[in-house]
Amino acid sequence: MQRRKFSREFKLEAVRLVKDRGVAVAQAARDLNLHENVLRKWVRDLSADPQHAFPGHGQMKPEQLEIDRLRKEVAKLKAERDILKKAAAYFAREVT
């Protein structure tokens, strides 16, 4: 079974249905053919960060972009450190 994808507009309308019109989450989920937990997550995501909610496929929130950049930097620094450790061990063996 293939995973369904929903547009940002669809998610916003689904959340508006719950928040603005007062429809119960369970009823709205049944009407939209969604799992109740999915709709609850959408409501929670929009409440937490309305500006960056539902960024879309391949797009990340600014915080996630920063975390990704820092992870890459940490990996690079660890590789450089390991190279220097090996070089120090190699030259220490030659001296003695």
PAROLO-486431 format. One record per atom (N, C-alpha, C, O): residue number from 1; residue in three letters; atom name; x, y, z. Coordinates in Angstrom, 3 decimals. Example, Ala and Ser with C-alpha at 12.3 -4.5 7.8 and 13.67 -1.06 7.14 Angstrom:
<zaba 1 "ala" "N" <13.190 -5.690 7.800>>;
<zaba 1 "ala" "CA" <12.300 -4.500 7.800>>;
<zaba 1 "ala" "C" <13.200 -3.300 7.800>>;
<zaba 1 "ala" "O" <14.236 -3.319 8.465>>;
<zaba 2 "ser" "N" <12.850 -2.250 7.080>>;
<zaba 2 "ser" "CA" <13.670 -1.060 7.140>>;
<zaba 2 "ser" "C" <12.900 0.030 7.870>>;
<zaba 2 "ser" "O" <13.409 1.138 8.039>>;
***
This chain:
<zaba 1 "met" "N" <0.845 -1.193 0.000>>;
<zaba 1 "met" "CA" <0.000 0.000 0.000>>;
<zaba 1 "met" "C" <0.884 1.248 0.000>>;
<zaba 1 "met" "O" <1.848 1.334 0.760>>;
<zaba 2 "gln" "N" <0.555 2.189 -0.837>>;
<zaba 2 "gln" "CA" <1.352 3.398 -0.962>>;
<zaba 2 "gln" "C" <0.878 4.464 0.020>>;
<zaba 2 "gln" "O" <-0.316 4.588 0.292>>;
<zaba 3 "arg" "N" <1.815 5.215 0.536>>;
<zaba 3 "arg" "CA" <1.515 6.271 1.497>>;
<zaba 3 "arg" "C" <0.836 7.438 0.788>>;
<zaba 3 "arg" "O" <1.270 7.869 -0.280>>;
<zaba 4 "arg" "N" <-0.227 7.938 1.394>>;
<zaba 4 "arg" "CA" <-0.935 9.076 0.799>>;
<zaba 4 "arg" "C" <-0.223 10.371 1.160>>;
<zaba 4 "arg" "O" <0.355 10.497 2.239>>;
<zaba 5 "lys" "N" <-0.272 11.333 0.240>>;
<zaba 5 "lys" "CA" <0.348 12.631 0.474>>;
<zaba 5 "lys" "C" <-0.745 13.695 0.405>>;
<zaba 5 "lys" "O" <-1.620 13.652 -0.460>>;
<zaba 6 "phe" "N" <-0.679 14.640 1.326>>;
<zaba 6 "phe" "CA" <-1.682 15.693 1.397>>;
<zaba 6 "phe" "C" <-1.013 17.048 1.236>>;
<zaba 6 "phe" "O" <0.079 17.275 1.756>>;
<zaba 7 "ser" "N" <-1.660 17.931 0.526>>;
<zaba 7 "ser" "CA" <-1.113 19.267 0.318>>;
<zaba 7 "ser" "C" <-1.243 20.097 1.590>>;
<zaba 7 "ser" "O" <-2.014 19.769 2.493>>;
<zaba 8 "arg" "N" <-0.488 21.156 1.638>>;
<zaba 8 "arg" "CA" <-0.540 22.072 2.778>>;
<zaba 8 "arg" "C" <-1.941 22.649 2.924>>;
<zaba 8 "arg" "O" <-2.438 22.800 4.040>>;
<zaba 9 "glu" "N" <-2.581 22.972 1.805>>;
<zaba 9 "glu" "CA" <-3.920 23.553 1.829>>;
<zaba 9 "glu" "C" <-4.940 22.569 2.422>>;
<zaba 9 "glu" "O" <-5.813 22.957 3.198>>;
<zaba 10 "phe" "N" <-4.816 21.306 2.046>>;
<zaba 10 "phe" "CA" <-5.722 20.295 2.576>>;
<zaba 10 "phe" "C" <-5.579 20.198 4.096>>;
<zaba 10 "phe" "O" <-6.572 20.143 4.821>>;
<zaba 11 "lys" "N" <-4.338 20.177 4.562>>;
<zaba 11 "lys" "CA" <-4.089 20.077 6.003>>;
<zaba 11 "lys" "C" <-4.636 21.295 6.736>>;
<zaba 11 "lys" "O" <-5.234 21.165 7.804>>;
<zaba 12 "leu" "N" <-4.430 22.482 6.161>>;
<zaba 12 "leu" "CA" <-4.941 23.697 6.795>>;
<zaba 12 "leu" "C" <-6.460 23.685 6.862>>;
<zaba 12 "leu" "O" <-7.040 24.065 7.879>>;
<zaba 13 "glu" "N" <-7.103 23.255 5.796>>;
<zaba 13 "glu" "CA" <-8.571 23.183 5.787>>;
<zaba 13 "glu" "C" <-9.082 22.156 6.796>>;
<zaba 13 "glu" "O" <-10.096 22.382 7.457>>;
<zaba 14 "ala" "N" <-8.387 21.037 6.912>>;
<zaba 14 "ala" "CA" <-8.789 20.012 7.873>>;
<zaba 14 "ala" "C" <-8.681 20.546 9.303>>;
<zaba 14 "ala" "O" <-9.557 20.296 10.131>>;
<zaba 15 "val" "N" <-7.614 21.273 9.584>>;
<zaba 15 "val" "CA" <-7.437 21.845 10.927>>;
<zaba 15 "val" "C" <-8.480 22.929 11.174>>;
<zaba 15 "val" "O" <-9.017 23.025 12.278>>;
<zaba 16 "arg" "N" <-8.776 23.746 10.167>>;
<zaba 16 "arg" "CA" <-9.813 24.781 10.312>>;
<zaba 16 "arg" "C" <-11.174 24.168 10.596>>;
<zaba 16 "arg" "O" <-11.964 24.716 11.364>>;
<zaba 17 "leu" "N" <-11.441 23.040 9.978>>;
<zaba 17 "leu" "CA" <-12.693 22.332 10.207>>;
<zaba 17 "leu" "C" <-12.846 22.003 11.693>>;
<zaba 17 "leu" "O" <-13.935 22.127 12.252>>;
<zaba 18 "val" "N" <-11.761 21.589 12.319>>;
<zaba 18 "val" "CA" <-11.795 21.232 13.744>>;
<zaba 18 "val" "C" <-11.810 22.474 14.619>>;
<zaba 18 "val" "O" <-12.624 22.584 15.537>>;
<zaba 19 "lys" "N" <-10.910 23.410 14.337>>;
<zaba 19 "lys" "CA" <-10.736 24.573 15.223>>;
<zaba 19 "lys" "C" <-11.845 25.618 15.056>>;
<zaba 19 "lys" "O" <-12.454 26.042 16.038>>;
<zaba 20 "asp" "N" <-12.101 26.025 13.826>>;
<zaba 20 "asp" "CA" <-13.023 27.136 13.593>>;
<zaba 20 "asp" "C" <-14.491 26.705 13.629>>;
<zaba 20 "asp" "O" <-15.341 27.399 14.187>>;
<zaba 21 "arg" "N" <-14.765 25.571 13.035>>;
<zaba 21 "arg" "CA" <-16.166 25.138 12.943>>;
<zaba 21 "arg" "C" <-16.594 24.280 14.125>>;
<zaba 21 "arg" "O" <-17.781 23.999 14.289>>;
<zaba 22 "gly" "N" <-15.638 23.862 14.948>>;
<zaba 22 "gly" "CA" <-15.981 23.105 16.146>>;
<zaba 22 "gly" "C" <-16.361 21.659 15.908>>;
<zaba 22 "gly" "O" <-16.992 21.035 16.761>>;
<zaba 23 "val" "N" <-15.988 21.121 14.770>>;
<zaba 23 "val" "CA" <-16.275 19.721 14.486>>;
<zaba 23 "val" "C" <-15.321 18.864 15.316>>;
<zaba 23 "val" "O" <-14.142 19.196 15.443>>;
<zaba 24 "ala" "N" <-15.814 17.782 15.874>>;
<zaba 24 "ala" "CA" <-14.980 16.890 16.669>>;
<zaba 24 "ala" "C" <-13.903 16.269 15.784>>;
<zaba 24 "ala" "O" <-14.128 16.009 14.602>>;
<zaba 25 "val" "N" <-12.736 16.036 16.372>>;
<zaba 25 "val" "CA" <-11.623 15.469 15.611>>;
<zaba 25 "val" "C" <-12.009 14.113 15.038>>;
<zaba 25 "val" "O" <-11.706 13.814 13.883>>;
<zaba 26 "ala" "N" <-12.673 13.300 15.837>>;
<zaba 26 "ala" "CA" <-13.063 11.967 15.368>>;
<zaba 26 "ala" "C" <-14.002 12.059 14.163>>;
<zaba 26 "ala" "O" <-13.838 11.325 13.189>>;
<zaba 27 "gln" "N" <-14.973 12.949 14.229>>;
<zaba 27 "gln" "CA" <-15.924 13.102 13.128>>;
<zaba 27 "gln" "C" <-15.240 13.658 11.878>>;
<zaba 27 "gln" "O" <-15.471 13.170 10.772>>;
<zaba 28 "ala" "N" <-14.408 14.667 12.054>>;
<zaba 28 "ala" "CA" <-13.698 15.253 10.914>>;
<zaba 28 "ala" "C" <-12.786 14.219 10.259>>;
<zaba 28 "ala" "O" <-12.690 14.159 9.034>>;
<zaba 29 "ala" "N" <-12.118 13.408 11.075>>;
<zaba 29 "ala" "CA" <-11.234 12.383 10.531>>;
<zaba 29 "ala" "C" <-12.026 11.365 9.717>>;
<zaba 29 "ala" "O" <-11.584 10.948 8.647>>;
<zaba 30 "arg" "N" <-13.191 10.965 10.216>>;
<zaba 30 "arg" "CA" <-14.030 10.029 9.459>>;
<zaba 30 "arg" "C" <-14.484 10.661 8.142>>;
<zaba 30 "arg" "O" <-14.440 10.018 7.093>>;
<zaba 31 "asp" "N" <-14.920 11.918 8.200>>;
<zaba 31 "asp" "CA" <-15.407 12.605 6.998>>;
<zaba 31 "asp" "C" <-14.311 12.749 5.938>>;
<zaba 31 "asp" "O" <-14.582 12.652 4.741>>;
<zaba 32 "leu" "N" <-13.086 12.978 6.383>>;
<zaba 32 "leu" "CA" <-11.975 13.191 5.459>>;
<zaba 32 "leu" "C" <-11.219 11.911 5.124>>;
<zaba 32 "leu" "O" <-10.243 11.935 4.374>>;
<zaba 33 "asn" "N" <-11.676 10.792 5.685>>;
<zaba 33 "asn" "CA" <-11.031 9.499 5.470>>;
<zaba 33 "asn" "C" <-9.576 9.521 5.936>>;
<zaba 33 "asn" "O" <-8.669 9.095 5.220>>;
<zaba 34 "leu" "N" <-9.380 10.027 7.147>>;
<zaba 34 "leu" "CA" <-8.063 10.082 7.771>>;
<zaba 34 "leu" "C" <-8.095 9.315 9.074>>;
<zaba 34 "leu" "O" <-9.160 9.056 9.636>>;
<zaba 35 "his" "N" <-6.914 8.954 9.549>>;
<zaba 35 "his" "CA" <-6.838 8.382 10.886>>;
<zaba 35 "his" "C" <-6.923 9.541 11.872>>;
<zaba 35 "his" "O" <-6.388 10.623 11.629>>;
<zaba 36 "glu" "N" <-7.595 9.299 12.973>>;
<zaba 36 "glu" "CA" <-7.810 10.340 13.973>>;
<zaba 36 "glu" "C" <-6.492 10.924 14.483>>;
<zaba 36 "glu" "O" <-6.386 12.134 14.684>>;
<zaba 37 "asn" "N" <-5.492 10.073 14.693>>;
<zaba 37 "asn" "CA" <-4.206 10.549 15.208>>;
<zaba 37 "asn" "C" <-3.488 11.466 14.225>>;
<zaba 37 "asn" "O" <-2.774 12.380 14.640>>;
<zaba 38 "val" "N" <-3.667 11.233 12.941>>;
<zaba 38 "val" "CA" <-3.057 12.092 11.922>>;
<zaba 38 "val" "C" <-3.625 13.503 12.033>>;
<zaba 38 "val" "O" <-2.883 14.485 12.019>>;
<zaba 39 "leu" "N" <-4.936 13.591 12.142>>;
<zaba 39 "leu" "CA" <-5.572 14.902 12.246>>;
<zaba 39 "leu" "C" <-5.181 15.600 13.550>>;
<zaba 39 "leu" "O" <-4.955 16.810 13.562>>;
<zaba 40 "arg" "N" <-5.101 14.850 14.631>>;
<zaba 40 "arg" "CA" <-4.663 15.438 15.905>>;
<zaba 40 "arg" "C" <-3.243 15.997 15.793>>;
<zaba 40 "arg" "O" <-2.949 17.064 16.331>>;
<zaba 41 "lys" "N" <-2.368 15.276 15.097>>;
<zaba 41 "lys" "CA" <-0.986 15.743 14.913>>;
<zaba 41 "lys" "C" <-0.966 17.030 14.093>>;
<zaba 41 "lys" "O" <-0.212 17.952 14.403>>;
<zaba 42 "trp" "N" <-1.790 17.097 13.050>>;
<zaba 42 "trp" "CA" <-1.856 18.312 12.244>>;
<zaba 42 "trp" "C" <-2.306 19.498 13.087>>;
<zaba 42 "trp" "O" <-1.748 20.589 12.974>>;
<zaba 43 "val" "N" <-3.307 19.290 13.928>>;
<zaba 43 "val" "CA" <-3.799 20.364 14.804>>;
<zaba 43 "val" "C" <-2.678 20.800 15.747>>;
<zaba 43 "val" "O" <-2.457 21.994 15.948>>;
<zaba 44 "arg" "N" <-1.980 19.834 16.316>>;
<zaba 44 "arg" "CA" <-0.891 20.130 17.257>>;
<zaba 44 "arg" "C" <0.248 20.871 16.552>>;
<zaba 44 "arg" "O" <0.781 21.841 17.091>>;
<zaba 45 "asp" "N" <0.625 20.420 15.352>>;
<zaba 45 "asp" "CA" <1.706 21.062 14.598>>;
<zaba 45 "asp" "C" <1.367 22.506 14.250>>;
<zaba 45 "asp" "O" <2.215 23.391 14.364>>;
<zaba 46 "leu" "N" <0.134 22.740 13.827>>;
<zaba 46 "leu" "CA" <-0.258 24.099 13.460>>;
<zaba 46 "leu" "C" <-0.319 25.006 14.687>>;
<zaba 46 "leu" "O" <0.023 26.186 14.601>>;
<zaba 47 "ser" "N" <-0.745 24.474 15.811>>;
<zaba 47 "ser" "CA" <-0.799 25.266 17.038>>;
<zaba 47 "ser" "C" <0.598 25.608 17.531>>;
<zaba 47 "ser" "O" <0.825 26.710 18.032>>;
<zaba 48 "ala" "N" <1.528 24.685 17.397>>;
<zaba 48 "ala" "CA" <2.885 24.892 17.900>>;
<zaba 48 "ala" "C" <3.651 25.923 17.081>>;
<zaba 48 "ala" "O" <4.352 26.762 17.647>>;
<zaba 49 "asp" "N" <3.527 25.873 15.760>>;
<zaba 49 "asp" "CA" <4.306 26.772 14.899>>;
<zaba 49 "asp" "C" <3.543 27.045 13.612>>;
<zaba 49 "asp" "O" <3.802 26.402 12.595>>;
<zaba 50 "pro" "N" <2.606 27.988 13.639>>;
<zaba 50 "pro" "CA" <1.764 28.234 12.447>>;
<zaba 50 "pro" "C" <2.551 28.636 11.205>>;
<zaba 50 "pro" "O" <2.177 28.275 10.089>>;
<zaba 51 "gln" "N" <3.621 29.368 11.388>>;
<zaba 51 "gln" "CA" <4.395 29.865 10.245>>;
<zaba 51 "gln" "C" <5.091 28.733 9.491>>;
<zaba 51 "gln" "O" <5.114 28.725 8.260>>;
<zaba 52 "his" "N" <5.659 27.776 10.230>>;
<zaba 52 "his" "CA" <6.447 26.718 9.604>>;
<zaba 52 "his" "C" <5.752 25.361 9.596>>;
<zaba 52 "his" "O" <6.388 24.348 9.302>>;
<zaba 53 "ala" "N" <4.478 25.322 9.909>>;
<zaba 53 "ala" "CA" <3.756 24.049 9.901>>;
<zaba 53 "ala" "C" <3.586 23.565 8.468>>;
<zaba 53 "ala" "O" <3.348 24.362 7.561>>;
<zaba 54 "phe" "N" <3.704 22.287 8.273>>;
<zaba 54 "phe" "CA" <3.526 21.635 6.977>>;
<zaba 54 "phe" "C" <4.448 22.225 5.906>>;
<zaba 54 "phe" "O" <3.961 22.785 4.924>>;
<zaba 55 "pro" "N" <5.756 22.112 6.076>>;
<zaba 55 "pro" "CA" <6.684 22.736 5.127>>;
<zaba 55 "pro" "C" <6.675 22.104 3.744>>;
<zaba 55 "pro" "O" <7.100 22.750 2.786>>;
<zaba 56 "gly" "N" <6.217 20.887 3.603>>;
<zaba 56 "gly" "CA" <6.168 20.255 2.292>>;
<zaba 56 "gly" "C" <7.302 19.265 2.106>>;
<zaba 56 "gly" "O" <8.225 19.191 2.917>>;
<zaba 57 "his" "N" <7.217 18.514 1.032>>;
<zaba 57 "his" "CA" <8.189 17.462 0.748>>;
<zaba 57 "his" "C" <9.540 18.074 0.399>>;
<zaba 57 "his" "O" <9.633 18.925 -0.486>>;
<zaba 58 "gly" "N" <10.569 17.644 1.086>>;
<zaba 58 "gly" "CA" <11.915 18.107 0.782>>;
<zaba 58 "gly" "C" <12.282 19.432 1.412>>;
<zaba 58 "gly" "O" <13.406 19.902 1.236>>;
<zaba 59 "gln" "N" <11.381 20.040 2.132>>;
<zaba 59 "gln" "CA" <11.683 21.303 2.788>>;
<zaba 59 "gln" "C" <11.705 21.066 4.288>>;
<zaba 59 "gln" "O" <10.911 20.291 4.821>>;
<zaba 60 "met" "N" <12.632 21.749 4.966>>;
<zaba 60 "met" "CA" <12.754 21.566 6.406>>;
<zaba 60 "met" "C" <12.540 22.885 7.121>>;
<zaba 60 "met" "O" <12.705 23.964 6.551>>;
<zaba 61 "lys" "N" <12.173 22.769 8.371>>;
<zaba 61 "lys" "CA" <12.063 23.951 9.211>>;
<zaba 61 "lys" "C" <13.462 24.511 9.435>>;
<zaba 61 "lys" "O" <14.437 23.764 9.358>>;
<zaba 62 "pro" "N" <13.583 25.802 9.708>>;
<zaba 62 "pro" "CA" <14.916 26.397 9.909>>;
<zaba 62 "pro" "C" <15.716 25.696 11.007>>;
<zaba 62 "pro" "O" <16.930 25.536 10.882>>;
<zaba 63 "glu" "N" <15.050 25.282 12.072>>;
<zaba 63 "glu" "CA" <15.762 24.604 13.156>>;
<zaba 63 "glu" "C" <16.332 23.276 12.671>>;
<zaba 63 "glu" "O" <17.453 22.904 13.019>>;
<zaba 64 "gln" "N" <15.547 22.568 11.864>>;
<zaba 64 "gln" "CA" <16.008 21.277 11.356>>;
<zaba 64 "gln" "C" <17.165 21.452 10.389>>;
<zaba 64 "gln" "O" <18.075 20.623 10.361>>;
<zaba 65 "leu" "N" <17.147 22.518 9.592>>;
<zaba 65 "leu" "CA" <18.265 22.808 8.693>>;
<zaba 65 "leu" "C" <19.542 23.047 9.480>>;
<zaba 65 "leu" "O" <20.607 22.558 9.102>>;
<zaba 66 "glu" "N" <19.443 23.798 10.574>>;
<zaba 66 "glu" "CA" <20.608 24.085 11.416>>;
<zaba 66 "glu" "C" <21.131 22.803 12.056>>;
<zaba 66 "glu" "O" <22.343 22.592 12.110>>;
<zaba 67 "ile" "N" <20.239 21.952 12.540>>;
<zaba 67 "ile" "CA" <20.654 20.679 13.143>>;
<zaba 67 "ile" "C" <21.375 19.826 12.104>>;
<zaba 67 "ile" "O" <22.407 19.224 12.404>>;
<zaba 68 "asp" "N" <20.841 19.770 10.889>>;
<zaba 68 "asp" "CA" <21.465 18.993 9.819>>;
<zaba 68 "asp" "C" <22.855 19.523 9.494>>;
<zaba 68 "asp" "O" <23.793 18.744 9.324>>;
<zaba 69 "arg" "N" <22.992 20.842 9.405>>;
<zaba 69 "arg" "CA" <24.290 21.455 9.120>>;
<zaba 69 "arg" "C" <25.291 21.137 10.216>>;
<zaba 69 "arg" "O" <26.445 20.815 9.933>>;
<zaba 70 "leu" "N" <24.856 21.225 11.473>>;
<zaba 70 "leu" "CA" <25.746 20.945 12.596>>;
<zaba 70 "leu" "C" <26.163 19.475 12.640>>;
<zaba 70 "leu" "O" <27.303 19.170 12.992>>;
<zaba 71 "arg" "N" <25.268 18.574 12.294>>;
<zaba 71 "arg" "CA" <25.621 17.146 12.248>>;
<zaba 71 "arg" "C" <26.707 16.886 11.214>>;
<zaba 71 "arg" "O" <27.646 16.131 11.468>>;
<zaba 72 "lys" "N" <26.579 17.510 10.049>>;
<zaba 72 "lys" "CA" <27.600 17.351 9.014>>;
<zaba 72 "lys" "C" <28.937 17.909 9.481>>;
<zaba 72 "lys" "O" <29.986 17.313 9.236>>;
<zaba 73 "glu" "N" <28.896 19.048 10.151>>;
<zaba 73 "glu" "CA" <30.129 19.655 10.652>>;
<zaba 73 "glu" "C" <30.788 18.774 11.703>>;
<zaba 73 "glu" "O" <32.010 18.624 11.704>>;
<zaba 74 "val" "N" <30.000 18.190 12.595>>;
<zaba 74 "val" "CA" <30.533 17.292 13.622>>;
<zaba 74 "val" "C" <31.201 16.080 12.968>>;
<zaba 74 "val" "O" <32.287 15.673 13.381>>;
<zaba 75 "ala" "N" <30.564 15.508 11.960>>;
<zaba 75 "ala" "CA" <31.136 14.353 11.262>>;
<zaba 75 "ala" "C" <32.471 14.714 10.613>>;
<zaba 75 "ala" "O" <33.422 13.933 10.666>>;
<zaba 76 "lys" "N" <32.541 15.883 10.009>>;
<zaba 76 "lys" "CA" <33.781 16.333 9.373>>;
<zaba 76 "lys" "C" <34.876 16.532 10.412>>;
<zaba 76 "lys" "O" <36.016 16.116 10.205>>;
<zaba 77 "leu" "N" <34.536 17.159 11.518>>;
<zaba 77 "leu" "CA" <35.530 17.402 12.576>>;
<zaba 77 "leu" "C" <36.026 16.098 13.189>>;
<zaba 77 "leu" "O" <37.208 15.979 13.509>>;
<zaba 78 "lys" "N" <35.136 15.113 13.357>>;
<zaba 78 "lys" "CA" <35.557 13.814 13.884>>;
<zaba 78 "lys" "C" <36.522 13.134 12.923>>;
<zaba 78 "lys" "O" <37.502 12.526 13.354>>;
<zaba 79 "ala" "N" <36.252 13.231 11.627>>;
<zaba 79 "ala" "CA" <37.140 12.624 10.635>>;
<zaba 79 "ala" "C" <38.517 13.288 10.683>>;
<zaba 79 "ala" "O" <39.539 12.604 10.636>>;
<zaba 80 "glu" "N" <38.543 14.616 10.775>>;
<zaba 80 "glu" "CA" <39.815 15.331 10.865>>;
<zaba 80 "glu" "C" <40.570 14.938 12.127>>;
<zaba 80 "glu" "O" <41.786 14.748 12.094>>;
<zaba 81 "arg" "N" <39.854 14.817 13.237>>;
<zaba 81 "arg" "CA" <40.477 14.431 14.505>>;
<zaba 81 "arg" "C" <41.093 13.037 14.395>>;
<zaba 81 "arg" "O" <42.211 12.809 14.857>>;
<zaba 82 "asp" "N" <40.366 12.116 13.787>>;
<zaba 82 "asp" "CA" <40.865 10.750 13.652>>;
<zaba 82 "asp" "C" <42.123 10.700 12.785>>;
<zaba 82 "asp" "O" <43.054 9.948 13.074>>;
<zaba 83 "ile" "N" <42.143 11.498 11.729>>;
<zaba 83 "ile" "CA" <43.326 11.562 10.867>>;
<zaba 83 "ile" "C" <44.518 12.078 11.668>>;
<zaba 83 "ile" "O" <45.617 11.533 11.569>>;
<zaba 84 "leu" "N" <44.308 13.107 12.445>>;
<zaba 84 "leu" "CA" <45.408 13.666 13.248>>;
<zaba 84 "leu" "C" <45.885 12.679 14.311>>;
<zaba 84 "leu" "O" <47.082 12.609 14.588>>;
<zaba 85 "lys" "N" <44.982 11.927 14.901>>;
<zaba 85 "lys" "CA" <45.363 10.901 15.885>>;
<zaba 85 "lys" "C" <46.250 9.842 15.245>>;
<zaba 85 "lys" "O" <47.269 9.443 15.809>>;
<zaba 86 "lys" "N" <45.848 9.396 14.062>>;
<zaba 86 "lys" "CA" <46.631 8.369 13.375>>;
<zaba 86 "lys" "C" <48.004 8.902 12.974>>;
<zaba 86 "lys" "O" <49.006 8.194 13.079>>;
<zaba 87 "ala" "N" <48.044 10.141 12.517>>;
<zaba 87 "ala" "CA" <49.324 10.739 12.129>>;
<zaba 87 "ala" "C" <50.232 10.883 13.350>>;
<zaba 87 "ala" "O" <51.427 10.602 13.260>>;
<zaba 88 "ala" "N" <49.693 11.309 14.475>>;
<zaba 88 "ala" "CA" <50.483 11.466 15.697>>;
<zaba 88 "ala" "C" <51.021 10.112 16.148>>;
<zaba 88 "ala" "O" <52.174 10.019 16.569>>;
<zaba 89 "ala" "N" <50.209 9.065 16.068>>;
<zaba 89 "ala" "CA" <50.650 7.730 16.457>>;
<zaba 89 "ala" "C" <51.743 7.236 15.511>>;
<zaba 89 "ala" "O" <52.701 6.603 15.956>>;
<zaba 90 "tyr" "N" <51.615 7.512 14.233>>;
<zaba 90 "tyr" "CA" <52.602 7.086 13.252>>;
<zaba 90 "tyr" "C" <53.957 7.752 13.512>>;
<zaba 90 "tyr" "O" <54.989 7.081 13.528>>;
<zaba 91 "phe" "N" <53.949 9.062 13.713>>;
<zaba 91 "phe" "CA" <55.202 9.785 13.923>>;
<zaba 91 "phe" "C" <55.793 9.475 15.295>>;
<zaba 91 "phe" "O" <57.013 9.524 15.450>>;
<zaba 92 "ala" "N" <54.991 9.166 16.271>>;
<zaba 92 "ala" "CA" <55.503 8.796 17.587>>;
<zaba 92 "ala" "C" <56.238 7.454 17.505>>;
<zaba 92 "ala" "O" <57.215 7.249 18.226>>;
<zaba 93 "arg" "N" <55.793 6.551 16.655>>;
<zaba 93 "arg" "CA" <56.451 5.251 16.484>>;
<zaba 93 "arg" "C" <57.802 5.414 15.815>>;
<zaba 93 "arg" "O" <58.743 4.703 16.166>>;
<zaba 94 "glu" "N" <57.926 6.314 14.878>>;
<zaba 94 "glu" "CA" <59.182 6.524 14.159>>;
<zaba 94 "glu" "C" <60.267 7.076 15.059>>;
<zaba 94 "glu" "O" <61.436 6.716 14.918>>;
<zaba 95 "val" "N" <59.893 7.948 15.984>>;
<zaba 95 "val" "CA" <60.880 8.606 16.845>>;
<zaba 95 "val" "C" <61.532 7.606 17.783>>;
<zaba 95 "val" "O" <62.735 7.693 18.026>>;
<zaba 96 "thr" "N" <60.789 6.680 18.304>>;
<zaba 96 "thr" "CA" <61.338 5.738 19.291>>;
<zaba 96 "thr" "C" <61.966 4.528 18.678>>;
<zaba 96 "thr" "O" <62.464 3.660 19.395>>;
***
